[in-house]
């Protein structure tokens, strides 16, 4: 407890306690009591305040002695005992256990110094009981104070010539008691450390012998607290350097580093000095340009599989799902960290971790976003750390854990990280501006200067003296405040970045010492002692097996569904977007011509083709918009989870399933509303399947761009660039045959149109509704024969006669004969071209007659036609307004117009097919109806995108950053 945590009442109570032990004794005992009180106050209060309370001690002691004058020893002891109990009760209300132990040590020291009279010894026992101090710790402190070095709890550590430090561990991980035993003097934190005196040894403390040897708190803690000495851990950087590709500059200059398990390592430096780059080089996120990162003797970048589950990474940004609760965030992380554990075990493990980090009270609170906070910043950071601690990694990398936190929260976070090192974990932390208390926690410090230059490496408490000596500072010996023990780490950067003064006394932007100069000093004074040793491989890493692929998939799917189900605005928007757009679109395009008396009918709606095409674009847009942010939004989570070596494809498939579920609901609601408003009765199942297929393709396209783009802003800029070509090259706005000829060649559809999902979706919808509706399905064969015979009779015949290419002519005549024979014409009536022309004329007449006969048998022909057949859609696909009705290619003559009736069976094969809206297409020697063929193409495109995302190597390194 520092002076900031002490109240006047508490200090008064402490002075009474020290005075009680000296009361009734000699002047020598009064002096020892005053000395014990002085040692306790030293480092907690300023000297003037300390002197003030020592005077209070004198006054209280005098008062106690005056009251007991003339009284019997038994009566005096009884009165003092009552006061002792009352004083201890006051102390218990405010003083923490650590401070109570320090008070007890001072009193035990006083009891020893005064010869341990019976009343003082009994008082000491009573104090231990009244302050509720653990018996085992009291036994250790007593052994240290009494000088019993042979007691097992007392550790004897040599320091200097014929000298040693004796230490015992308190129950708290960050507190020891030490005593100096040697003929030469020593100092603790630059203050004289008398022989045989017991002192608390806390983080940041250092004992220095006159011989120059030092014992830092971190060294003592590692020796006494190393959690698992049988499994050594060593992380090394060997001539590690990195250079950015774009822009081509040096990110990190060569450095060596060797740290071990149980250490808290700090990486400090100004903005742009390469701290985060170094962290990502050490944790394997970035492959270095030169050098190696060795973990227990193996190269972390060449053999990352050997470090599976060993490394943990806490990024500066949140990796939390804002929609989930604190418990749910950690529970899903636990499910992805352990293989083969029951649900109950995972629940208990999660609650235990929340309890350990002080988050149990916030267990069921929604995490919320940074802009819409539900839990505090400190709780968010602790939860981020808990996501890694749940699986107990051997090495933990933490990027700016105190950024944006209050000083109190910052200290709590760093205390938590320090506690991990006591369990044998190696913790590497990037930190910018640590407080004195935080700075003292580090066991090893590496400082980088602007441009990625290493300028210091070693114990943090030596860094300030190092830079002061290099800069010839007259106060080089003054490292910390003598009265309070505080260190100001900011002085390091004040020295590093000190600026020149111009002739008018104003600071300039010119540094007194450039980074290159500090680096040269580093190479001279520090680097020689950091040369790497032999590459002896030490212990193997603990085996780690992530959950099975199926288990990972279930967890990813459950987490995504849970998060989305709790986001009400997301749910509402996605549920209403499709039906609202469908309703608005159908309502505005629900046209009833005046000739129909203003009564709307499906068949007379002249806007139906446009409605179908816009429906295609809406399906693509919705599918793209709901998926384009999915992966990039989880990028920080993916960066963390890559250290678990989880299966990327399990994560990706879970995203696909969720997106396709949304697309299915969107397509269903869109079709339901459209069918009701537009009075569509046919092919509703096909409409749903086609729109869903378009949405599924767009989902994969959105996931693809989300996986390769680096910012959300770029993604939303790219969406119009993906949608607009779907509109232009979908085949509805501009006829394909009217595109620039350089894009067509002999193709009916330009190559750019073939890669547009809108082209395949719109054609499938148009053919299904315009040709295969309930009304036209009754006359399909007759309609096909009429249109094909009429085209050959009116346009094809004359074009073949004028070909002037005998081979093409013969091929055309042969295909025509085969077609007529399939209609029942005998071969002997098709010998000459004129026979063919007459046969087609007769075929058209006969088909007309047969169709009229069928129509005559229908009772309500007109009503059925207007319910099922949209004339505008049929005219749109027939394109009978063309002035040119055929196209000459190297393979033969192709029809233009009436493509809805032109099967490819008896037409020449050309690249790109026969034409848009044809009723069927060739596939591997067979013929498929156009809707089925187009859906096959659309799903092949979707599968191609899926494979591209699922197996691209870039996603294995998705978190690569500078």
ABEGO torsion letter per residue (X at the ends): XBAAABBAAAAAAAAAAAAAAABGBBAAAAAAAAAAAAAAABGABBAAAAAAAAAAAAAAAAAAAAAABGBBAAAAAAAAAAAAAAAAAAAAAABBAAAAAAAAAAAAAAAAAAGGBAAAAAAAAAAAAAAGBBAAAAAAAAAAAAGBAABAABBBBBBEBGBBBBBBBBABAABBBBBBBBABBBBBGGBBBBBGBBBBBBBGBBBBBAAGBBBBAAAAAAAAABABAABBBBBBBBGBBBBBAOBBBBABBBBBBBBBBGBBBBBBEBBGAGAAAAAAAAAGABBBABEBBBBGGBBAAABAAAABGABBBBBABBABBAABBAAAAAAAAAAAABBGBBAAAAAAAAAAAAAAAGAAAAAABBAEBAABBABBAAAAAAAAAAAAAAAGBABBBBBGAABGBBAAAAAAAAAAAAAAAAAGBBBBBBBABBBAAAAAABABBBBBBBGGBBABBEBAAAAAAAAAAAAGBAAAABABBAAAGBBBAAAAAAAAABBBBBAAGBBBABBABBAAAAAAAAAAAAAAAABBBBBBBBBBBBBBBBBBAAAAAAAAAAAAAAAAAABAAAAAAAAAAAAAAAAAAAAAABBBBAAAGGBBBAAABAAAAAAAAAAAAAAAAAAAAAAAAAAAAAAAAAAAAAAAGBBAAAAAAAAAAAAAAAAAAAAAAAAAAAAAAAGBABGAAAAAAAAAAAAAAAAAAAAAAAAABABAAAAAAAAAAAAAAAAAAAGAABBAAABBAAAAEABABBAAAAABAAAAAAAAAAAAAAAABAAAAAAAAAAAAAAAAAAAAAAAAAAAAAAGBAAAAAAAAAAAAAAAAAAGBBAAAAABAAAAAAAAAAAAAAAAAAAAAAAAABABAAAAAAAABBAAAAAAAAGAABABABBBBAAEBBBBEGAAABBAAABBBBBGEAEBGBABBBBGGBBBBAAAAAAAAAAAAAAAAAAAAAABAAAAAAABBX
